[in-house]
Amino acid sequence: MDAAAQFSDLALPHVPRLYRLGLRLTHQPSESSDLVQEALTRAWANWSSFDRGGSLGAYLSRILYNTFVSRHRHQRVVQTTAARADIAGHLFDRRRMEEADAPEATWHRDDLSDEVVAALEALPQHYREVVERVDLAGLAYKDAAAELGIPLGTVMSRLHRARKLMRGSLTEYAAGFGFAAAAA
């Protein structure tokens, strides 16, 4: 008997119990079905590592539970990110409308001190363009990413590094105003 037929024969009796477990976790029949299918797919992908002396029911249940937890964490991250993006997008749209009414409220390089302009200009171009869009122009990360044609994570990474470089070059300048250097 080949491995696929063996897996199918051994796993099939556990499907109703897995479905009930999935239903208890998700509270939705369609989600439970999807969860069982994904768990069985993962179990099949790792079938060669299953200890044939162990309990297949416990093995499948553990995979189903871990799959549920992974999905739940992923959904929470996606929902949090989407909510932040919606809020940022709303604020950005409101800021655009306010700027249309008051163009003098937009950012101008003249508003910055010579030291800050020098620190900004000392940044590599790929860092500077992210700082200008996010910190100075007030764009949301996702909007800056779209404008620059780079992934959202790249925007966040470049912004972090740029701020760290600027913090280092402006430490003495900030100390003159009574600001202590923050841990980088």
The 8 nearest C-alpha neighbors of each residue, nearest first, counted from 0:
[[1, 5, 4, 2, 3, 6, 8, 7],
 [0, 2, 4, 3, 5, 6, 7, 8],
 [1, 3, 5, 4, 6, 0, 46, 7],
 [4, 2, 6, 5, 1, 7, 43, 0],
 [5, 3, 7, 6, 2, 1, 8, 0],
 [4, 6, 2, 8, 3, 7, 9, 1],
 [7, 5, 3, 9, 4, 8, 10, 2],
 [6, 8, 4, 10, 5, 9, 11, 3],
 [9, 7, 5, 6, 11, 10, 4, 12],
 [8, 10, 6, 7, 11, 5, 12, 55],
 [11, 9, 7, 13, 12, 8, 6, 14],
 [10, 12, 13, 14, 8, 7, 9, 6],
 [13, 11, 10, 14, 9, 15, 8, 16],
 [14, 12, 11, 10, 16, 15, 17, 56],
 [13, 15, 17, 11, 16, 12, 18, 10],
 [16, 14, 18, 17, 13, 19, 12, 11],
 [15, 17, 19, 18, 14, 13, 20, 12],
 [18, 16, 14, 20, 15, 19, 21, 13],
 [17, 19, 21, 15, 16, 20, 31, 14],
 [20, 18, 22, 16, 21, 17, 23, 15],
 [19, 21, 17, 23, 22, 18, 16, 24],
 [22, 20, 31, 18, 24, 19, 23, 25],
 [21, 23, 19, 26, 31, 25, 24, 20],
 [24, 22, 20, 21, 26, 25, 19, 31],
 [23, 25, 21, 22, 26, 20, 67, 31],
 [24, 26, 22, 27, 23, 21, 31, 30],
 [27, 25, 22, 23, 24, 28, 31, 21],
 [26, 28, 30, 25, 29, 22, 31, 23],
 [29, 27, 31, 30, 22, 32, 26, 25],
 [28, 30, 32, 31, 27, 33, 34, 22],
 [31, 29, 33, 27, 32, 28, 34, 25],
 [30, 32, 21, 34, 22, 28, 29, 33],
 [33, 31, 29, 35, 34, 30, 36, 28],
 [34, 32, 30, 36, 31, 35, 37, 29],
 [33, 35, 31, 37, 32, 36, 30, 38],
 [36, 34, 38, 32, 37, 33, 39, 18],
 [35, 37, 33, 39, 34, 38, 40, 32],
 [36, 38, 40, 34, 39, 35, 33, 41],
 [37, 39, 63, 35, 41, 40, 36, 62],
 [40, 38, 42, 36, 41, 37, 43, 35],
 [41, 39, 37, 43, 38, 42, 36, 44],
 [40, 42, 44, 38, 39, 43, 37, 45],
 [41, 43, 39, 45, 40, 44, 46, 38],
 [42, 44, 46, 40, 45, 41, 39, 6],
 [45, 43, 41, 42, 46, 40, 47, 39],
 [46, 44, 42, 43, 47, 48, 41, 49],
 [47, 45, 43, 49, 48, 44, 42, 6],
 [46, 48, 45, 49, 44, 43, 50, 2],
 [47, 49, 46, 45, 50, 51, 44, 42],
 [50, 48, 46, 47, 51, 45, 53, 58],
 [49, 51, 52, 53, 48, 47, 54, 55],
 [52, 50, 53, 49, 54, 55, 48, 47],
 [51, 53, 50, 54, 49, 55, 58, 48],
 [54, 52, 50, 51, 55, 49, 58, 57],
 [53, 55, 57, 56, 58, 52, 51, 50],
 [54, 56, 58, 57, 59, 53, 10, 9],
 [57, 55, 59, 58, 54, 60, 13, 10],
 [56, 58, 60, 54, 55, 59, 61, 53],
 [57, 59, 55, 61, 56, 60, 54, 62],
 [58, 60, 62, 56, 61, 57, 55, 63],
 [61, 59, 63, 57, 62, 58, 56, 64],
 [60, 62, 64, 58, 63, 59, 57, 65],
 [61, 63, 59, 65, 60, 64, 38, 66],
 [64, 62, 38, 60, 66, 61, 65, 59],
 [63, 65, 67, 61, 66, 62, 60, 68],
 [66, 64, 68, 62, 67, 63, 61, 69],
 [67, 65, 63, 69, 64, 68, 62, 70],
 [68, 66, 64, 70, 65, 69, 71, 63],
 [67, 69, 71, 65, 70, 66, 72, 64],
 [70, 68, 66, 72, 67, 71, 65, 73],
 [71, 69, 73, 67, 68, 72, 74, 66],
 [72, 70, 68, 74, 73, 69, 67, 75],
 [73, 71, 75, 69, 74, 70, 68, 76],
 [72, 74, 70, 76, 71, 75, 69, 77],
 [75, 73, 77, 71, 76, 72, 78, 70],
 [74, 76, 78, 72, 73, 77, 79, 71],
 [77, 75, 79, 73, 74, 78, 80, 72],
 [76, 78, 74, 80, 75, 79, 81, 73],
 [79, 77, 81, 75, 80, 76, 74, 82],
 [80, 78, 82, 76, 81, 77, 75, 83],
 [79, 81, 77, 83, 78, 82, 76, 84],
 [80, 82, 84, 78, 83, 79, 77, 85],
 [83, 81, 85, 79, 84, 80, 78, 86],
 [84, 82, 86, 80, 85, 81, 87, 79],
 [83, 85, 81, 87, 82, 86, 88, 80],
 [86, 84, 88, 82, 83, 87, 89, 81],
 [87, 85, 89, 83, 88, 84, 90, 82],
 [86, 88, 84, 90, 89, 85, 139, 91],
 [89, 87, 91, 85, 86, 90, 84, 92],
 [90, 88, 86, 92, 91, 87, 85, 93],
 [89, 91, 93, 87, 88, 92, 94, 86],
 [90, 92, 88, 94, 89, 93, 87, 95],
 [91, 93, 95, 89, 94, 90, 88, 96],
 [94, 92, 90, 96, 95, 91, 89, 97],
 [93, 95, 91, 97, 92, 96, 90, 98],
 [96, 94, 92, 98, 93, 97, 91, 99],
 [97, 95, 99, 93, 98, 94, 92, 100],
 [96, 98, 94, 100, 99, 95, 101, 93],
 [99, 97, 101, 102, 95, 100, 96, 94],
 [98, 100, 96, 97, 101, 102, 95, 94],
 [101, 99, 97, 98, 102, 96, 95, 103],
 [100, 102, 98, 103, 99, 104, 97, 105],
 [103, 101, 98, 104, 99, 105, 100, 97],
 [102, 104, 101, 105, 98, 106, 107, 100],
 [105, 103, 102, 101, 98, 106, 97, 107],
 [106, 104, 103, 102, 98, 107, 136, 101],
 [107, 105, 136, 135, 104, 108, 110, 103],
 [108, 106, 109, 110, 105, 111, 135, 104],
 [107, 109, 110, 111, 106, 116, 112, 135],
 [110, 108, 107, 111, 112, 106, 113, 116],
 [109, 111, 108, 107, 112, 106, 113, 116],
 [112, 110, 109, 108, 115, 116, 113, 107],
 [111, 113, 115, 114, 116, 110, 109, 117],
 [112, 114, 116, 115, 117, 111, 118, 109],
 [115, 113, 117, 112, 116, 118, 172, 169],
 [114, 116, 118, 112, 117, 113, 119, 111],
 [115, 117, 119, 113, 118, 114, 120, 112],
 [118, 116, 114, 120, 115, 119, 113, 121],
 [119, 117, 115, 121, 116, 120, 165, 114],
 [120, 118, 116, 117, 121, 122, 115, 127],
 [119, 121, 117, 122, 118, 116, 127, 123],
 [122, 120, 118, 119, 117, 123, 127, 116],
 [123, 121, 120, 119, 127, 126, 124, 118],
 [122, 124, 126, 125, 127, 121, 120, 161],
 [123, 125, 127, 126, 128, 122, 120, 121],
 [126, 124, 128, 127, 123, 129, 157, 122],
 [127, 125, 129, 161, 124, 123, 157, 128],
 [128, 126, 124, 130, 129, 122, 125, 131],
 [127, 129, 131, 130, 126, 125, 124, 132],
 [128, 130, 132, 126, 127, 131, 133, 158],
 [131, 129, 127, 134, 133, 132, 128, 158],
 [132, 130, 135, 128, 129, 133, 134, 136],
 [131, 133, 136, 129, 130, 138, 135, 134],
 [134, 132, 138, 137, 130, 136, 131, 135],
 [135, 133, 130, 137, 131, 136, 132, 138],
 [134, 136, 131, 137, 133, 132, 106, 130],
 [135, 137, 132, 138, 133, 134, 131, 106],
 [138, 136, 133, 134, 135, 132, 139, 91],
 [139, 137, 133, 132, 136, 143, 142, 140],
 [138, 140, 142, 141, 87, 143, 133, 137],
 [141, 139, 143, 142, 144, 138, 151, 133],
 [140, 142, 144, 139, 143, 151, 145, 84],
 [143, 141, 145, 139, 144, 140, 138, 146],
 [142, 144, 146, 140, 145, 141, 138, 147],
 [145, 143, 141, 149, 147, 142, 151, 146],
 [144, 146, 148, 142, 143, 147, 141, 149],
 [147, 145, 143, 144, 148, 142, 149, 141],
 [146, 148, 144, 145, 149, 143, 129, 128],
 [147, 149, 145, 146, 144, 150, 143, 151],
 [148, 150, 144, 147, 153, 151, 145, 154],
 [151, 149, 153, 152, 144, 154, 148, 145],
 [150, 152, 154, 144, 153, 141, 155, 140],
 [153, 151, 155, 154, 150, 156, 149, 157],
 [152, 154, 156, 150, 151, 155, 157, 149],
 [153, 155, 151, 157, 152, 156, 158, 144],
 [156, 154, 152, 158, 153, 157, 159, 151],
 [155, 157, 153, 159, 158, 154, 152, 160],
 [158, 156, 160, 154, 159, 126, 155, 161],
 [157, 159, 161, 155, 156, 160, 154, 162],
 [160, 158, 156, 162, 157, 161, 155, 163],
 [159, 161, 163, 157, 158, 162, 164, 156],
 [162, 160, 158, 164, 163, 126, 159, 157],
 [161, 163, 165, 159, 164, 160, 166, 158],
 [162, 164, 160, 166, 161, 165, 159, 167],
 [165, 163, 161, 167, 162, 166, 160, 168],
 [164, 166, 162, 168, 167, 163, 169, 118],
 [165, 167, 163, 169, 164, 168, 162, 170],
 [168, 166, 164, 165, 170, 169, 163, 162],
 [167, 169, 165, 166, 170, 164, 118, 171],
 [168, 170, 172, 166, 167, 171, 165, 173],
 [171, 169, 173, 172, 167, 168, 166, 180],
 [172, 170, 174, 173, 169, 175, 168, 180],
 [171, 173, 169, 175, 174, 170, 176, 114],
 [174, 172, 170, 178, 175, 176, 171, 169],
 [175, 173, 177, 178, 171, 176, 172, 179],
 [176, 174, 173, 172, 177, 171, 178, 170],
 [175, 177, 174, 173, 178, 172, 179, 171],
 [176, 178, 174, 175, 179, 173, 172, 180],
 [179, 177, 174, 173, 176, 180, 175, 170],
 [178, 180, 174, 181, 177, 173, 170, 176],
 [181, 179, 170, 178, 182, 174, 173, 166],
 [182, 180, 183, 179, 166, 178, 170, 167],
 [181, 183, 180, 179, 166, 163, 167, 170],
 [182, 181, 163, 166, 180, 167, 162, 164]]
